[in-house]
Amino acid sequence: MSGELAEGDPPVRGAGFVTEEAVYGLILVSGMIVVSGSHDETSWAVFTTVIVTVLVFWAAHVYAGTLAHLNVGRHQSIELRGAFLASVRRSSGLLIGAAIPAAILLLGATRVVPDAVAIWLALWGEVVALGVLGYVAFLRRGAPLLTRILGALATGAFGIVMILLKAFIH
């Protein structure tokens, strides 16, 4: 077949930063930072945990997405290569979302800032990234400014919850 999704399936154009995978990736990384950072780990240890875990989740997401798209309907299916490429594009948000906090954690790993500062900056960086993601999602829909701001605040609130969890655990 042509490698396209079946009629009625959502398009894959959502690849990149403004996707559910990016939201999931940012929140997943926040959770890993909260748990790893609560044991007085170094930025390097937290960075390593984040990178390895995100890569495993990304690979599992690509694999599951490939399997799910191989047989999209009773009379229509797509080839393995098309299913794989669609899954890789769709899952890219998971990696993009993880890149922001990982880069911030590297500041601590390379001793540019103290470990604790890097961990807190990574968490706050995720709040900002989630807020931007929410704002852009509503902007793309042509929503009015107030709706975009509320969308940014609602999306950023997931990061705030993780920060509260970090403060509560630590």
C-alpha positions as CSV (number, residue, x, y, z in Angstrom):
1,M,0.0,0.0,0.0
2,S,0.9,3.7,-0.1
3,G,2.1,4.1,3.5
4,E,-0.8,6.5,4.3
5,L,-3.1,6.2,7.2
6,A,-6.6,4.9,6.8
7,E,-9.5,7.2,6.3
8,G,-10.6,8.7,9.6
9,D,-7.2,8.3,11.3
10,P,-5.7,11.6,12.5
11,P,-3.0,13.0,10.3
12,V,0.7,12.7,11.4
13,R,1.3,16.4,10.8
14,G,1.4,16.9,14.6
15,A,5.0,15.7,14.6
16,G,7.3,18.0,16.6
17,F,6.8,20.1,19.7
18,V,3.1,20.7,19.8
19,T,1.9,17.2,20.2
20,E,0.5,15.0,23.0
21,E,3.8,13.1,22.9
22,A,5.6,16.4,23.8
23,V,3.3,17.0,26.7
24,Y,3.7,13.4,27.8
25,G,7.5,13.6,27.4
26,L,7.8,16.8,29.5
27,I,5.6,15.4,32.3
28,L,7.5,12.1,32.1
29,V,10.8,13.9,32.5
30,S,9.4,16.0,35.3
31,G,8.5,12.9,37.2
32,M,11.9,11.4,36.6
33,I,13.6,14.6,37.9
34,V,11.3,14.6,40.9
35,V,12.1,11.0,41.8
36,S,15.8,11.1,40.9
37,G,16.4,14.5,42.4
38,S,14.7,13.6,45.7
39,H,17.5,11.2,46.5
40,D,20.1,13.9,46.4
41,E,21.4,12.6,43.1
42,T,23.9,14.7,41.1
43,S,22.7,16.5,37.9
44,W,24.7,14.0,35.9
45,A,22.9,11.0,37.5
46,V,19.5,12.7,36.9
47,F,20.5,13.6,33.3
48,T,21.6,10.0,32.7
49,T,18.4,8.6,34.2
50,V,16.3,11.0,32.1
51,I,18.1,10.3,28.8
52,V,18.0,6.5,29.2
53,T,14.4,6.4,30.3
54,V,13.2,8.7,27.6
55,L,15.0,6.7,24.9
56,V,13.4,3.5,26.1
57,F,10.0,5.1,26.2
58,W,10.5,6.6,22.8
59,A,11.6,3.3,21.3
60,A,8.6,1.5,22.9
61,H,6.3,4.3,21.6
62,V,7.7,3.9,18.1
63,Y,7.4,0.2,18.2
64,A,3.8,0.3,19.5
65,G,2.9,2.9,17.0
66,T,4.3,0.9,14.2
67,L,2.4,-2.2,15.2
68,A,-0.8,-0.2,15.6
69,H,-0.6,1.3,12.1
70,L,0.3,-1.9,10.3
71,N,-3.3,-3.0,10.3
72,V,-5.4,0.1,10.2
73,G,-8.6,-1.3,8.8
74,R,-10.2,-4.4,7.6
75,H,-9.6,-3.7,3.9
76,Q,-6.7,-1.4,4.2
77,S,-3.2,-1.7,5.7
78,I,0.1,0.0,5.3
79,E,3.5,-1.3,4.7
80,L,6.0,-1.7,7.6
81,R,8.3,1.1,6.4
82,G,5.3,3.6,6.2
83,A,4.0,2.5,9.6
84,F,7.5,2.9,11.1
85,L,8.2,6.3,9.6
86,A,4.7,7.6,10.6
87,S,5.4,6.4,14.2
88,V,8.8,8.0,14.3
89,R,7.4,11.3,13.1
90,R,4.5,11.1,15.6
91,S,6.8,10.1,18.5
92,S,9.4,12.9,17.9
93,G,7.7,15.2,20.4
94,L,8.7,12.8,23.2
95,L,12.4,13.5,22.3
96,I,11.9,17.2,21.7
97,G,10.1,17.6,25.0
98,A,12.9,15.9,26.8
99,A,15.6,18.0,25.2
100,I,14.9,21.1,27.1
101,P,15.2,19.8,30.7
102,A,18.1,17.5,29.6
103,A,20.0,20.6,28.3
104,I,19.4,22.4,31.6
105,L,20.5,19.3,33.6
106,L,23.8,19.4,31.6
107,L,24.4,22.8,33.2
108,G,24.7,21.1,36.5
109,A,26.5,18.1,35.2
110,T,29.2,20.3,33.7
111,R,29.3,22.4,36.9
112,V,28.1,25.6,35.3
113,V,25.5,25.8,38.1
114,P,25.2,23.7,41.3
115,D,23.3,20.4,41.0
116,A,20.3,21.6,43.0
117,V,20.0,24.7,40.9
118,A,20.1,22.7,37.7
119,I,17.4,20.3,38.9
120,W,15.1,23.2,40.0
121,L,15.8,25.1,36.7
122,A,15.0,22.0,34.7
123,L,11.6,21.7,36.5
124,W,10.8,25.3,36.0
125,G,12.0,25.1,32.4
126,E,9.5,22.4,31.8
127,V,6.7,24.6,33.2
128,V,7.7,27.3,30.7
129,A,7.9,24.7,27.9
130,L,4.5,23.3,28.8
131,G,3.1,26.8,28.8
132,V,4.6,27.6,25.4
133,L,3.3,24.4,24.1
134,G,-0.3,25.1,25.3
135,Y,-0.1,28.7,24.0
136,V,1.1,27.6,20.5
137,A,-1.5,24.8,20.3
138,F,-4.3,27.4,20.9
139,L,-2.6,29.9,18.6
140,R,-2.6,27.4,15.8
141,R,-6.3,26.9,16.3
142,G,-6.9,30.6,15.8
143,A,-8.1,31.1,19.4
144,P,-8.4,34.5,20.9
145,L,-5.6,35.8,23.1
146,L,-7.4,35.1,26.4
147,T,-8.0,31.5,25.4
148,R,-4.3,31.1,24.4
149,I,-3.2,32.5,27.8
150,L,-5.6,30.2,29.6
151,G,-4.4,27.3,27.5
152,A,-0.8,28.1,28.4
153,L,-1.7,28.3,32.1
154,A,-3.6,25.1,32.0
155,T,-0.8,23.2,30.3
156,G,1.9,24.8,32.5
157,A,-0.1,23.7,35.5
158,F,1.0,20.1,34.9
159,G,4.5,21.2,35.5
160,I,3.5,23.2,38.6
161,V,2.0,20.0,40.0
162,M,5.3,18.2,39.5
163,I,7.1,21.0,41.3
164,L,4.7,20.8,44.2
165,L,5.4,17.1,44.3
166,K,9.1,17.7,44.4
167,A,8.7,20.2,47.2
168,F,6.5,17.8,49.1
169,I,8.9,14.8,48.6
170,H,12.0,16.7,49.4
